[in-house]
Amino acid sequence: MSNVYLVYFSPTGGTEKALRLLADAWEGEKKTVDLSLRDAAARTPAFAKEDVCLVAVPSYGGRVPALAAGRIKELAGNGARAAAVVVYGNRAYEDTLVELCDLLTEAGFAVRAGAAAVAEHSIMRQYAKGRPDEADEKTLRGFSAKIKAALESEDPAPAFPGDRPYKQWGGSKSYPEADDTCVGCETCARLCPAGAIPFDAPSETDTAKCISCMRCIAVCPAGARSLDAASVAAMAERMKAVFATRKEPELFV
Ligand SMILES: Cc1cc2nc3c(=O)[nH]c(=O)nc-3n(C[C@H](O)[C@H](O)[C@H](O)COP(=O)(O)O)c2cc1C
C-alpha cells in the first residue's frame, strides 16, 4: 500500500498552509512528518518506493534553512516520488528550490515536480500579509492536480531555477526576547526547532543556537516574545523595494 506524506519544516505555519493547498488533489489520509520537531524518532519514517512525498521548506536568505537541510539528510527516500516545495515571504527564493531538489535526490527520493508559493514574511510580517490569500488558494489547489499527474508519470525532474554553488547566507541576527509577561509555561522551549530556549529559563534565548525562525513568538500563549520593533521596522524600510511587487506562485512539472 502506498502512503502520501506531507513533510515540512514550518516554524510559523505558512509553509505547512501552502503545502496543504498543494496536496488538495490527494484524497484520503495523509501522513505528516514535521521536520521542526527535535525528536528525531518522530521525523524518520521508512519511506517506500510506492510512497508519494510532498516536501516543503521556507526560504531563509534564498537557501534551505540549515537545520531543515540537516534533517532532510537524515531521511531515507528509498525511491519514493517527491515534489519539492519552497515557500517564501515575497522577496525571493533564489537557490532554495534547487538546493531542496539536490537534498531530496541525495536522500534517495525521485523528485518529479516542484512549486514555489508565497506566505506572510515571518520576520517582517507587514510583507505578504495574509498570504496565502484567496487568489493563492485557487492557484495552489489548481497546481495540485498537475503535481499529482507529474508524480504518477515516469518523467524526470523538471529544471528548477537557482544556481550551484548556492548563494552564501550568513544567517539572521533577529533574536526574539521575552518580556515580563512570560509565565514560564515552557511552550516555546518545547517547540523551539533548534533547542535554543532553556527549560529552566524560558524567557531567555541562546543566540548561538537560535535560527531566528520566530516559532517562539508564534506559539507563546502569553504573547510575551517579540523582536525589537524598531529594528524590524528599520530592516523593513531598508528592504522596501525588493518586496514592492506581488510575486505569484510557480509550478515546475
Ligand atoms: C530567518 C529568515 C530568513 C528569511 N529569508 C527570506 C528570504 O530570503 N526571502 C523571502 O522572500 N522570505 C524570507 N523569509 C520569510 C519566510 O521564507 C516566509 O515567511 C515563510 O513563509 C516562513 O515559513 P513558516 O511560516 O513556515 O515559518 C525569511 C524568514 C526568516 C525567519
The ligand as an ORCA input file, in Angstrom:
! r2SCAN-3c Opt
* xyz 0 1
  C      15.485     33.780      9.068
  C      14.541     34.055      7.944
  C      15.007     34.328      6.675
  C      14.116     34.574      5.623
  N      14.599     34.821      4.365
  C      13.729     35.062      3.351
  C      14.201     35.307      2.016
  O      15.394     35.264      1.742
  N      13.287     35.612      1.048
  C      11.941     35.694      1.311
  O      11.176     36.023      0.405
  N      11.457     35.390      2.555
  C      12.316     35.079      3.565
  N      11.845     34.772      4.817
  C      10.391     34.642      5.005
  C       9.963     33.182      5.034
  O      10.510     32.454      3.975
  C       8.432     33.071      4.958
  O       7.833     33.928      5.875
  C       7.950     31.648      5.211
  O       6.595     31.584      4.863
  C       8.137     31.225      6.650
  O       7.676     29.900      6.791
  P       6.884     29.385      8.075
  O       5.646     30.272      8.240
  O       6.503     28.010      7.717
  O       7.790     29.504      9.235
  C      12.713     34.536      5.874
  C      12.255     34.264      7.163
  C      13.141     34.014      8.189
  C      12.594     33.682      9.550
*
